[in-house]
Amino acid sequence: MDASHRTNATFDSRLDGEAVLITVRGEFDLAEVELFQQTVRTAIEGAQAVGIDMAGVSFIDSSGLRAMLQCRADAESAGKKLRLVDSSPVVARLLELTSLTDAFT
């Protein structure tokens, strides 16, 4: 990562049994997509299931949503499950507006 890059979000992961829980906090936009996708892909490789906790997300744009959808497709291709375990009001609203509320259950 370029030293001048300032991150607007954090991605923490922890193993919980056979699943990995990824906690996302902050602003999830185009600048954060690559790190998010790397974090999720690593989790997919090492766990049976991946949960994403987005309760701490204060902003998400279409690039964040696209990254979520791509990671869901990656998980499905690997025969794994990716689900959203919690979401902030902004994430819930974006999923509602795009008719994707049930896409991560």
C-alpha positions, 0 to 999 in steps of 0.5 A: 500500500502506498504510504500516502494512502489514508484508510477510511475503514478498518477490516478486522477478522477473527476465527470463530469455530469454523467461520471467520467474522470480518468486522468493518468500521468507517467509510467503505468506498472505492479506496477500501475495496481492494483491502476488503476483497483481500480480507474476504478472499483470505477468509474464504480460503481458510474457513467454511463460512464468512460473516461480515459485521458492518454495524460500524460502517458510517458510509458505503457507496456503490463500489463497496456494494459491488465489492460485497457482491463480488465477494459473495460470488467468490464464496459461492464459487468456492462452495462457501457461504458469505453472510451479513451478520449485522449492518448499520442503518446506512448499509441496511438502507443501501441494501433496501434501495437496491433490493438486496436485503436478502442477498447476504442471509 
